[in-house]
Amino acid sequence: MAVIHILDHNTIDQIAAGEVIERPSSIVKELVENSIDAGATSITVEIRDGGISFIRVSDNGCGIEKSEIRKAFMRHATSKIESADDLMHLSSLGFRGEALSSIAAVSRVELITKTKHDMSGIRVQMEGPDETDFEEIGAPDGTTIIVRNLFFNVPVRKKFLRQPATEGGYISDLMEHMTLSNPDISFQFIVNKQVKFSTPGNGNLKQVIYSIYGKEMSESLLEIRAENAFMKLHGYLGKPSVNRATRNYEIYFLNHRFIKSNIISRALEEGYQGYVMQHKYPTCFLFLELMPELVDVNVHPTKMDVRFSDAPAVYDFMVKSVQECLRGKELIPEITLVEEEKVPEEKEPILLPMQHAPAFVKSETINKPFTSKDFSICFDEEDSNVIHESSPISEYGTSSEKDPSCRTDYPDRTVQIDRQEQAEKNDQTDHKNHADLQVSQMDFFEEKMIQKSNRDKVQIIGQIFDTYWLMIYEDKFFMVDQHAAHEKVKYERIMKAVRSNELTTQNIFPPVILSLSGKEMELMKQYSDAFASLGFIWESFGGNEIALRTTPVELFGNSIKDMFLEILDELSGTGITRAQSVNDRIASMACKAAVKGNMKLDAREMEALLDELMTLDNPYFCPHGRPTMIYFTKQEIEKKFKRIV
């Protein structure tokens, strides 16, 4: 029969550490929270190799008394609470007393600490659960903890860590949240000996947002303040125009603790309903304050999950507060007609062509208007900064009356934006309703109408609803979705060019400047080669800003900035680790460059698109799985008119 064993303390500590220390970011979180609870006004965090080999957290807090240092490394030893009754009135970030013992159980730890009234400090070294050194040294007031070689004694845990860039991204994300939640503390964050950001610690939240997320984000915020008898809300809401494709920028704090809550997220998104498109999410930096007895933070060791004693009241308060804030503001987007000097990101990009260059970028000087298969540009004689672009589908677009190589007659842009948004909504709907169509299309595949040899037999009749084409082939009547068809053509072009290393790129002048979060910056570095192979060449622009200098030709005619941020949102939201997955996602952005529904095309444009569609191996579905066309047989039509029974 099985024998019951009493585990030794070393094994117990390693098991307990598994609950608290999941990865390097867990260590940073625990140590920074301890520094905040110690009353620090200045905190420096330094990491190397994503925190796997080195983490240092230094503060100017109260320090640890010499007689208390060894207690600090014992399990469930804390200065934050004394009994279970204190859990109902928590005001500190930490309270479990597991941080230092758990960290020491799975790494090599060095602690240097000094209180204000002591003449010297104490240095302690721990290797696993064993103390290897304890001595007096000279030290500044406060505490410094250095953690080296995480999981050195638990190799099975270490092999499950991600790449250093990924682990560093988690820490960057954490540090941004920690810094935002404590604007009155000066933070400095150093990665591989480079300062990523530093904040003044003067209590100004907007300055902290500027330091981390850049000028554009800080200027796109609406201040919010609301309160009732039980709770207070303050902070900033992002204007609807700065929405994102994931919830990563929904940042909120409960009693200055960063949390994740379905209740708050749903309330926030309901408050934005009518202001943000479907499948888009708002940005916010919000602080919710409740009496401690109305919330339970002791749900999980990470303390990110909470329970509210009256969740419906919190939900209603959040919805009402957000709605009132948005209703009270003018939210019409501002369009700058005159270029502002020294602000590259607000200038209209001038797109210059490039030769085929998969691994490097080669500039080419343009002195006169020109026409290419994919786009055309000409410079205004009076102002070289003004350009006239062709339609996003210039290879199928109508020509200008003045010059067939240069189109200047834009349609109403508001209408185009509405149409594009509607088309994008349609792309993201559930495809289960297409099951009935696929039955017919199986027979359609056998007919093999879509091939070059049958091109002369296909007759395009016209376009209906400015979205669908009507075609006849032998005894069948077809309807083609122009957006899905063009999207598939764009997608196949990009993928073919990537596979053959013949991707055509173009310079962007002036470059597009992007302010990224720490996690997004790590993604950029991690997938730099994959981005370059797809035509996105960028360089550091200082801090967490990058300058995007080239883009694939096939994505011409779109908001390059919005498109690129959406790509990063998708990557950060899915945890993709394969470069090929990045290729597929970026290539699928052809949807953004494709002709939309509700866009008038003439016969020549439809003929040109059909010609290229018929060269594809699989022209029947767009990259999202929607059918590009459906058909009806002559027999089915005659049955509908009762000509046959």
C-alpha positions in Angstrom: 0.0 0.0 0.0 1.1 3.6 -0.5 3.2 5.2 2.2 2.5 8.8 3.3 5.6 10.9 3.5 6.2 14.1 5.5 7.9 16.5 3.1 11.0 18.3 4.1 11.1 22.1 4.4 13.1 22.5 1.2 10.5 20.6 -0.9 7.7 22.5 0.8 9.3 25.8 0.0 9.8 24.9 -3.7 6.2 23.8 -4.0 5.0 27.0 -2.4 7.2 29.0 -4.6 5.5 27.5 -7.6 2.3 29.3 -6.6 3.9 32.7 -6.1 6.9 32.7 -8.5 5.6 31.7 -12.0 8.2 33.7 -14.0 10.7 36.6 -13.6 7.8 39.1 -13.7 6.4 37.5 -10.5 9.6 38.3 -8.7 9.6 41.9 -9.9 6.0 42.4 -8.8 6.6 41.0 -5.3 9.7 43.1 -4.7 8.4 46.4 -6.1 5.2 46.0 -4.0 7.4 45.5 -0.9 9.3 48.7 -1.8 6.1 50.6 -2.1 4.8 49.3 1.2 8.2 50.3 2.7 7.4 54.0 1.9 9.9 54.4 -0.9 9.7 57.6 -3.0 12.3 56.3 -5.5 12.5 52.8 -7.0 14.9 51.4 -9.6 14.3 48.1 -11.4 17.0 46.6 -13.6 16.8 43.3 -15.5 19.0 41.3 -17.8 18.1 38.5 -20.1 14.4 39.0 -19.4 15.0 38.7 -15.7 16.1 35.1 -15.9 19.8 35.8 -15.1 19.5 39.0 -13.2 17.0 41.2 -11.4 17.8 44.2 -9.2 15.2 46.2 -7.2 16.5 49.2 -5.2 14.5 51.6 -3.1 14.9 54.4 -0.5 12.3 53.0 1.8 12.5 52.3 5.6 14.8 49.3 5.3 14.8 46.2 7.5 16.0 46.1 11.0 19.0 43.9 11.6 17.1 41.7 14.0 14.3 41.1 11.6 16.3 40.2 8.4 16.4 36.5 9.0 12.6 36.5 9.8 12.0 38.1 6.4 13.1 34.9 4.6 10.8 32.7 6.6 7.4 31.6 5.1 4.4 33.6 6.2 6.5 36.2 7.9 5.1 39.7 7.3 4.9 43.1 8.8 1.6 44.0 7.0 -0.9 42.0 9.1 -1.1 40.3 12.5 -4.3 38.2 12.3 -7.1 37.1 9.9 -9.2 40.1 11.0 -6.7 42.4 9.3 -7.6 40.9 5.9 -10.8 42.8 5.9 -9.0 46.2 6.2 -6.0 45.8 4.0 -4.2 49.0 2.9 -0.9 47.4 1.8 -0.1 45.7 -1.5 1.6 42.7 0.1 0.4 40.7 3.1 1.0 37.0 2.6 4.5 36.9 3.8 5.6 34.5 1.0 7.6 36.7 -1.4 11.2 36.5 -0.1 10.9 32.9 1.1 9.6 31.8 -2.3 12.1 33.8 -4.3 15.0 32.4 -2.2 13.8 28.9 -2.6 14.3 28.9 -6.4 17.2 31.4 -7.0 20.3 33.0 -5.6 19.4 36.1 -3.6 21.4 39.0 -2.3 19.8 41.5 0.1 21.4 44.8 1.2 19.4 46.9 3.6 19.9 49.9 6.0 17.4 51.8 8.2 17.8 55.5 8.7 19.0 55.3 12.3 21.6 52.7 11.7 25.2 53.7 10.9 25.8 50.7 8.5 23.8 48.3 6.5 23.5 44.5 6.4 24.3 42.2 3.4 22.8 38.7 3.3 23.3 36.1 0.6 20.9 33.1 0.2 21.4 30.2 -2.2 18.1 28.3 -2.3 17.0 27.9 1.4 20.6 28.2 2.7 22.2 31.4 4.1 25.7 31.7 2.7 26.8 35.1 4.0 25.7 37.7 6.6 27.8 40.8 7.1 27.8 44.5 7.9 28.6 46.9 5.0 28.3 50.5 4.1 25.0 51.1 2.3 22.5 53.9 1.6 19.1 54.1 3.3 16.6 51.6 1.9 16.8 48.1 0.5 18.4 46.5 -2.6 17.5 42.9 -3.5 19.4 41.2 -6.3 18.1 37.9 -7.7 20.3 35.7 -9.9 19.8 32.5 -11.9 16.1 31.9 -11.4 15.2 28.2 -11.1 18.9 27.2 -11.0 17.8 24.4 -8.6 14.5 23.5 -10.4 15.6 22.8 -14.0 12.2 21.4 -14.9 10.6 24.8 -14.1 13.3 26.7 -16.0 12.8 24.9 -19.3 9.2 26.2 -19.3 10.2 29.8 -19.3 9.8 31.7 -22.6 12.6 33.4 -24.5 14.3 36.3 -22.7 12.6 38.9 -25.0 9.2 37.5 -24.1 9.9 37.4 -20.4 11.2 40.9 -20.6 8.0 42.0 -22.3 6.0 40.7 -19.3 8.2 42.7 -16.9 7.9 45.8 -19.1 4.1 45.4 -19.0 4.2 45.0 -15.2 6.5 48.0 -14.7 4.2 50.3 -16.7 1.3 49.3 -14.5 3.3 49.7 -11.3 4.5 53.2 -12.4 1.0 54.3 -13.4 -0.5 53.2 -10.1 2.1 55.3 -8.2 2.7 58.6 -9.9 4.1 60.1 -6.7 7.0 57.6 -6.8 10.0 58.2 -9.1 10.6 55.0 -11.1 13.5 54.0 -13.3 13.4 50.9 -15.4 16.6 49.5 -17.0 16.7 46.7 -19.5 20.1 45.2 -20.5 21.8 48.3 -19.2 19.6 50.7 -21.2 17.1 53.0 -19.5 13.6 52.3 -20.9 11.8 55.0 -19.0 12.0 57.1 -15.9 9.3 59.2 -14.2 9.6 62.4 -12.0 7.5 61.1 -9.1 5.7 64.4 -8.7 2.2 62.9 -8.6 1.2 64.0 -12.1 -0.4 61.0 -13.8 -0.5 62.6 -17.2 3.3 63.1 -17.1 3.7 59.4 -16.3 1.5 58.5 -19.2 3.6 60.8 -21.4 6.9 59.2 -20.1 5.7 55.6 -20.9 3.3 55.9 -23.9 4.4 59.1 -25.6 3.0 62.5 -26.6 0.1 61.3 -28.9 -1.4 59.1 -26.2 -1.1 61.8 -23.5 -2.9 64.3 -25.7 -5.8 62.0 -26.5 -7.2 61.7 -23.0 -10.3 62.8 -21.3 -10.2 63.4 -17.5 -12.9 61.6 -15.5 -14.0 62.1 -11.9 -17.0 60.6 -10.2 -18.0 59.4 -6.8 -20.9 58.2 -4.7 -21.2 57.2 -1.0 -19.2 54.0 -1.4 -16.7 54.5 -4.2 -14.6 57.0 -6.2 -13.4 57.0 -9.7 -10.7 59.2 -11.3 -8.2 59.0 -14.1 -8.3 59.3 -17.9 -10.4 57.8 -20.6 -8.9 57.6 -24.1 -10.8 59.4 -26.9 -12.7 56.9 -29.1 -10.2 57.6 -31.9 -7.4 55.8 -30.0 -9.2 52.5 -29.7 -7.2 49.3 -30.0 -7.8 45.7 -31.2 -7.3 44.1 -27.8 -8.0 44.9 -24.2 -4.3 45.5 -23.4 -4.8 49.3 -23.0 -7.8 48.9 -20.6 -5.7 49.7 -17.6 -7.4 50.2 -14.2 -6.5 50.0 -10.6 -8.5 49.1 -7.5 -7.2 51.0 -4.4 -3.9 51.5 -6.4 -3.5 47.8 -7.1 -3.5 46.8 -10.8 -6.2 44.2 -11.3 -8.1 42.4 -14.1 -11.9 42.3 -13.7 -14.5 41.1 -16.2 -17.0 43.3 -14.3 -15.0 46.5 -14.8 -14.1 45.6 -18.4 -17.7 44.9 -19.4 -18.9 48.1 -17.7 -16.2 50.1 -19.4 -17.1 48.8 -22.8 -20.8 49.3 -22.3 -20.0 52.9 -21.4 -18.2 53.3 -24.7 -21.0 51.6 -26.7 -21.9 53.8 -29.6 -18.5 55.5 -29.7 -16.2 52.5 -30.6 -16.6 50.0 -33.4 -17.5 46.4 -32.7 -14.4 44.3 -31.9 -12.5 47.4 -30.9 -11.7 48.3 -27.3 -11.1 51.6 -25.6 -8.0 52.8 -23.8 -8.2 54.0 -20.2 -6.1 54.7 -17.1 -8.6 54.5 -14.3 -8.4 54.4 -10.5 -11.3 53.0 -8.5 -11.3 53.4 -4.8 -13.6 51.4 -2.5 -13.6 50.8 1.2 -11.4 47.8 1.8 -14.3 45.8 3.5 -16.3 46.0 0.2 -13.7 44.0 -1.8 -11.8 40.8 -1.3 -8.2 40.8 -2.8 -7.2 37.5 -1.1 -8.5 35.4 -4.0 -5.1 34.4 -5.6 -1.5 34.8 -4.7 -1.0 37.2 -7.6 -3.7 39.4 -6.1 -4.9 40.4 -9.6 -8.3 38.7 -9.2 -10.8 40.4 -6.8 -14.3 39.9 -5.6 -16.8 42.7 -5.0 -19.3 42.5 -2.2 -21.8 44.3 -4.4 -20.7 43.7 -8.0 -23.9 45.2 -9.7 -23.4 48.5 -7.9 -19.8 48.7 -9.1 -20.9 47.8 -12.7 -23.7 50.5 -12.7 -21.4 53.1 -11.3 -18.7 52.5 -13.9 -21.1 52.5 -16.8 -22.8 55.7 -15.7 -19.5 57.5 -15.0 -18.0 56.6 -18.4 -21.2 57.6 -20.3 -21.4 60.9 -18.6 -17.8 61.7 -19.3 -18.1 60.9 -23.0 -21.4 62.8 -23.4 -19.9 65.9 -21.9 -17.0 66.1 -24.4 -16.7 67.2 -28.1 -15.5 64.0 -29.8 -15.4 65.1 -33.5 -11.9 64.2 -34.8 -9.7 67.1 -35.6 -8.3 67.2 -39.1 -5.1 69.3 -39.6 -5.1 70.9 -43.0 -1.8 72.7 -42.5 1.2 70.6 -41.7 2.8 71.2 -38.3 6.6 71.6 -38.3 8.8 69.2 -36.4 6.1 66.6 -35.8 6.9 63.8 -38.3 4.0 61.6 -37.2 1.4 64.2 -38.1 2.6 64.9 -41.6 1.0 63.1 -44.6 3.5 60.4 -45.5 5.0 60.6 -49.0 5.3 57.0 -50.3 8.3 56.4 -52.6 8.8 53.1 -54.6 11.6 50.7 -54.0 13.2 47.9 -56.0 12.6 44.3 -55.0 14.5 44.1 -51.7 13.6 41.2 -49.3 16.5 41.6 -46.9 17.6 45.2 -47.3 16.3 48.6 -48.2 17.5 50.5 -51.3 16.3 54.0 -51.9 15.5 55.4 -55.3 15.2 59.1 -56.2 12.0 60.1 -58.0 12.1 63.3 -60.2 8.9 63.0 -62.2 5.4 61.5 -62.1 5.3 57.8 -62.8 2.9 54.9 -63.1 3.4 51.4 -61.7 1.2 48.4 -61.7 0.2 49.0 -58.1 0.1 52.7 -57.5 0.8 56.1 -58.9 2.1 59.3 -57.4 2.8 62.8 -58.7 4.1 65.9 -57.0 2.2 69.2 -57.0 4.3 71.8 -58.9 3.6 74.5 -56.3 4.2 72.4 -53.2 6.5 69.4 -53.2 5.0 68.2 -49.8 1.6 67.7 -51.4 1.0 64.5 -53.2 -1.9 63.0 -55.1 -2.4 59.3 -54.6 -4.3 56.8 -56.7 -7.2 54.8 -55.3 -6.2 52.1 -52.8 -7.0 49.7 -55.8 -5.3 51.8 -58.4 -4.6 48.8 -60.5 -8.4 48.6 -61.0 -9.2 52.3 -60.3 -10.5 54.9 -62.6 -8.2 57.5 -64.0 -8.1 61.2 -63.4 -9.3 63.4 -66.3 -6.0 65.4 -66.1 -3.6 62.5 -66.1 -4.3 58.8 -66.2 -1.2 58.2 -64.0 -2.3 60.5 -61.2 -5.7 60.6 -59.5 -6.8 63.6 -57.5 -10.5 63.2 -57.4 -11.2 61.6 -54.0 -14.8 60.6 -53.1 -16.3 61.8 -49.9 -14.0 60.4 -47.2 -16.6 60.2 -44.5 -18.7 57.9 -46.6 -15.7 55.8 -47.5 -14.7 55.4 -43.8 -18.2 54.3 -42.9 -18.3 51.8 -45.7 -14.9 50.5 -44.8 -15.9 50.0 -41.1 -19.0 48.2 -42.2 -17.0 45.9 -44.5 -14.5 45.1 -41.7 -17.4 44.3 -39.3 -18.7 41.8 -41.9 -15.3 40.2 -42.2 -15.2 39.5 -38.4 -18.6 37.8 -38.1 -19.1 34.2 -37.5 -18.7 32.2 -40.7 -21.1 29.4 -39.7 -23.8 30.8 -41.9 -21.7 29.9 -44.9 -22.2 26.2 -44.5 -25.0 26.1 -47.0 -23.0 27.8 -49.6 -20.1 25.4 -49.3 -22.3 22.5 -50.5 -23.0 24.2 -53.8 -19.4 25.3 -54.1 -18.1 21.7 -53.9 -19.9 21.1 -57.2 -18.6 24.5 -58.4 -15.0 23.3 -57.8 -15.5 20.4 -60.1 -16.7 22.7 -62.9 -13.3 24.6 -62.7 -14.8 27.7 -64.3 -12.2 29.8 -62.6 -9.2 29.1 -64.8 -7.5 31.0 -67.6 -8.7 28.7 -70.4 -12.3 29.6 -69.6 -11.8 33.3 -69.4 -13.5 34.1 -72.7 -16.6 32.2 -71.7 -17.2 34.4 -68.6 -19.4 37.4 -69.2 -19.6 40.2 -66.6 -23.1 41.7 -66.7 -22.5 44.5 -64.2 -22.5 45.5 -60.5 -25.3 45.7 -58.0 -25.4 47.6 -54.7 -21.9 48.8 -55.5 -20.6 45.6 -53.9 -21.5 42.5 -56.0 -20.8 41.6 -59.6 -23.2 39.6 -61.8 -21.6 37.1 -64.2 -22.7 34.4 -66.5 -20.7 31.2 -67.4 -22.5 28.7 -69.6 -25.7 27.8 -67.8 -24.8 29.3 -64.5 -25.3 32.7 -63.0 -22.7 34.0 -60.5 -22.5 36.7 -57.9 -19.0 37.9 -56.8 -18.2 39.8 -53.6 -15.7 42.3 -54.9 -14.1 42.9 -51.4 -13.5 39.2 -50.8 -12.1 38.7 -54.3 -9.7 41.6 -54.2 -8.7 40.7 -50.7 -7.7 37.2 -51.9 -5.7 38.6 -54.8 -3.8 41.0 -52.4 -3.2 38.2 -50.0 -1.8 35.8 -52.6 0.4 38.6 -54.1 2.0 39.2 -50.7 2.5 35.6 -49.8 4.0 34.8 -53.3 6.4 37.7 -53.0 7.5 36.7 -49.5 8.1 33.1 -50.5 10.1 34.1 -53.6 12.0 37.0 -51.8 10.6 39.5 -54.3 8.5 41.6 -52.0 8.2 45.2 -53.3 8.5 47.8 -50.6 8.3 51.6 -50.6 9.9 54.3 -48.5 7.7 56.4 -46.2 8.8 60.1 -46.0 8.6 61.4 -43.4 8.8 58.2 -41.4 5.8 57.2 -39.3 6.7 57.6 -35.6 5.1 55.1 -33.2 5.0 55.2 -29.4 5.0 51.6 -28.1 4.5 50.0 -24.7 7.4 48.0 -23.3 5.7 44.7 -24.3 5.2 45.9 -27.9 8.8 47.1 -28.1 10.0 43.6 -27.1 7.7 42.1 -29.8 9.3 44.4 -32.4 12.8 43.2 -31.4 11.8 39.6 -31.2 10.2 39.6 -34.7 12.4 42.2 -36.3 13.6 39.8 -39.1 10.0 38.7 -39.8 8.8 42.3 -40.1 11.7 43.2 -42.4 11.0 40.2 -44.7 7.5 41.6 -45.1 8.7 45.1 -46.0 8.4 46.8 -42.6 11.8 48.4 -41.9 12.1 50.4 -38.7 14.7 51.9 -36.4 14.8 53.1 -32.8 13.7 56.7 -32.3 14.6 57.0 -28.6 12.9 55.5 -25.6 10.0 53.4 -26.6 9.5 55.1 -29.9 10.3 53.7 -33.3 10.4 55.2 -36.8 8.7 53.1 -39.5 10.5 53.8 -42.8 9.2 51.3 -45.3 6.0 49.4 -45.9 4.9 46.7 -48.4 3.5 48.2 -51.7 0.4 46.0 -51.4 -0.7 47.8 -48.2 -0.5 51.2 -49.9 -3.5 53.5 -49.5 -4.2 52.7 -45.9 -3.4 54.2 -42.5 0.0 52.6 -42.0 0.2 53.6 -38.4 -3.2 52.1 -37.5 -2.5 49.0 -39.4 0.9 48.4 -37.8 -0.5 49.0 -34.3 -3.3 46.5 -35.1 -0.7 43.9 -36.0 1.1 44.4 -32.7 -2.2 44.2 -30.8 -2.9 40.8 -32.4 0.6 39.6 -31.6 0.5 40.7 -28.0 -3.0 39.3 -27.5 -2.2 35.8 -28.9 1.2 35.0 -27.6 2.5 33.9 -31.1 6.0 32.5 -31.0 6.6 31.5 -34.6 7.9 33.9 -37.2 5.7 32.2 -39.9 2.7 33.1 -37.8 3.7 36.7 -38.0 4.0 36.5 -41.7 0.5 35.0 -42.0 -1.0 37.7 -39.8 0.7 40.6 -41.6 -0.2 39.1 -45.0 -3.9 38.8 -43.9 -3.9 42.6 -43.5 -4.4 42.7 -47.2 -8.1 42.9 -46.2 -7.4 46.5 -45.2 -6.0 47.4 -48.6 -8.7 45.7 -50.6 -11.5 47.5 -52.3 -14.5 47.7 -50.0 -18.2 47.1 -50.5 -20.3 50.1 -51.6 -17.6 51.2 -54.0 -18.5 51.8 -57.6 -16.4 49.9 -60.2 -16.6 50.1 -63.9 -16.4 47.2 -66.4 -12.7 47.6 -67.0 -11.9 47.4 -63.3 -14.0 44.3 -62.8 -12.5 42.6 -65.8 -8.9 43.4 -64.5 -9.7 41.9 -61.1 -11.3 38.8 -62.5 -8.3 38.2 -64.8 -6.0 38.0 -61.8 -8.5 36.1 -59.7 -8.6 33.4 -62.3 -4.8 32.8 -62.0 -5.1 31.7 -58.3 -5.0 28.1 -57.1 -7.9 28.7 -54.7 -9.9 31.8 -55.7 -13.0 30.6 -54.0 -12.5 31.9 -50.4 -10.9 35.0 -48.9 -8.2 34.6 -46.3 -10.9 34.8 -43.6 -12.8 31.9 -45.1 -15.7 33.9 -46.6 -16.7 32.8 -50.1 -15.6 35.1 -52.9 -18.6 34.1 -55.1 -21.8 32.1 -55.2 -23.8 30.8 -58.2 -27.2 29.6 -59.3 -27.9 27.2 -62.1 -30.2 28.0 -64.9 -32.4 25.1 -63.8 -32.8 26.6 -60.3 -33.8 30.0 -61.7 -36.3 28.5 -64.0 -37.8 26.5 -61.1 -38.3 29.8 -59.2 -40.2 31.2 -62.1 -42.2 28.0 -62.4 -41.0 27.5 -66.0 -40.1 23.9 -64.9 -41.4 21.8 -62.1 
